[in-house]
Each structure stands twice: as C-alpha cells, then as structure tokens.
Amino acid sequence: MGGFTLDDILATRKSRDSWWTVFMVDPLACRLALLVANHTSMTPNGLTRLSMAIGLGAATAFAYGALALGAVLFYLSFTVDCMDGKIARLKGTGTPFGLWLDYVGDRIRVVACAFGIGFGEYARSGDTEYALAAVGVVVLDLFRYINGPQLKRVKEATRELAQARMAGDCVFMEDVLRARPRTEAAGVEAGDGRTVLDLQKAFHARFPWYDRFRVFLVRRRVRTHVMSGIEFHAAVFVVAPLLGVGALVPVSAGAGALLLAFEMSLVYRVWLAARQIPRSAPERERILA
C-alpha cells in the first residue's frame, strides 16, 4: 500500500527524545511503523486506540499477578504509542484531536496499570504498601504534568521581563542553542549582531560540566530530561515487574524519588533564571553571554 523505506521512518523521529525511547523502543517502533505504513491503512488515532487497548491488557495482567506478561504488554503499548506520531508525520494524517487522544490514552494506561499492580498485589497479600505505592505513582505522574506547564509559564514571563528590562534587541541563549544544539554555550554569538542573553548563566556557573553533558546527549539524539515520565513508567511498569513482586515497591519508590528530584532541579533552574533578571541598567551584564 506504500513504498516507504526505513530511512523515511527514521526521518520522522523527534530530533531529541528520552533515552529509553531512543535506545530501548525506537529500534523496534521504527520497523513496526514501516510495516504499518506500507501494509495497512491504520491511522495515527487508530494506533493510539490500539495502544490504549494493549495498555488495558497490561493492567489486567498486572491485576491477576501475571507481572512478566503485564510488563511485556506495557512495553508493547508504549511502542505502539511511539508509532502513531511517526505515521502522522510520515503521511501527514495527524489531527488536533489526536493530540488529546494521545494524552488521555497515556494517562489511562498509567492509572490503570498502577492500580492493577497495586491493588492486585494488595488483594493477594493484604499488604497496604502496594496500594500506597500505586497511589504514589499516580500522584507523581499527575504532578509532573501539572508542574511542566506552570514552569513553562514562569519561563515565558521571565523572558518577557528580561527583554523589557534590557531595553534593546536581543536573543536568548536557549534559542541559539535550539537552532545549533551541538554548540556549547561558552562563546555563543547570535550571528546577526544582537545581544545574547543567557538566563541560565548562574546555573552554568554552578554546574560547568552540564553544557558538555548536554552536547554529549544531543549527539546521540537524547534530551537532557534523563529521568522523565517515560523512564519513570519504564522502571515501574517494565523493569520492576520483570524483577518480581519483591521489586515492585522499592523500584517504584526509587524511580519516584529520582523523578521528583529531577522535577525539583527544573524548578531550581527556573528560580535561578528568574533571580537574574536585572533590576537596573548596571546589572544587565549578569545575564549577558
């Protein structure tokens, strides 16, 4: 039904993605997406619905104590979830409603699987720590989705205030690095004579190794969100079940602590950036690159 090649599929991948997706999912997802693109008429929304169905199958397996089967189904559900965007970009068949469906499908899968594991093990053992772990996983997942948009709003307000206080034509360091992601922040120039503002200057001063680490990840198509929701879900719903019942609570707790620590590091960076906004002209050099 189509003459797409693997290179066509690879070209639809995100420029940067989570390390779990890049190394553990995309190698399979790209090849499955090629089969779907060439031999079926399945739409991106159809793939999202299939991912949701497989995710509910994983939750059912977890609830009945089939942890290994549930882990495999969860991995397959996420793999299919990674395919819908590739097909949408490849064929231009994505829809605005698909964005909502994809988001809701992800949340349904996480909540169903968390409660499937937690309350399934609680029903079998009577140990409340499984139920509490399930609630903790859901709360952390929802917190991540609440925290992200709020931090984005703060960043946008900080940028607007910085531009107003600088009273001149300028460009932000993060915009320059987004256009030239393999470039290190030190010595960056806008290229058109405009002043470069680095709202992360204080962060870079405290963690000088970070920029080299960022470039290292970029060259491997990996984003700097090393403990994002994707890695959190992989730890809780794939790694822990494969390790066995005894690993469910400690792995979930450890992954949750890492996720929370990473979210707090994002808050810290935004706080540092907000503190750098100059209150007067002599202070402007604090954020000049």
Summary of the structure (lengths in Angstrom):
residues: 289
radius of gyration: 21.8
end to end distance: 52.4
largest distance: 67.3
contacts: 912
relative contact order: 0.12
helix: 74%
strand: 3%
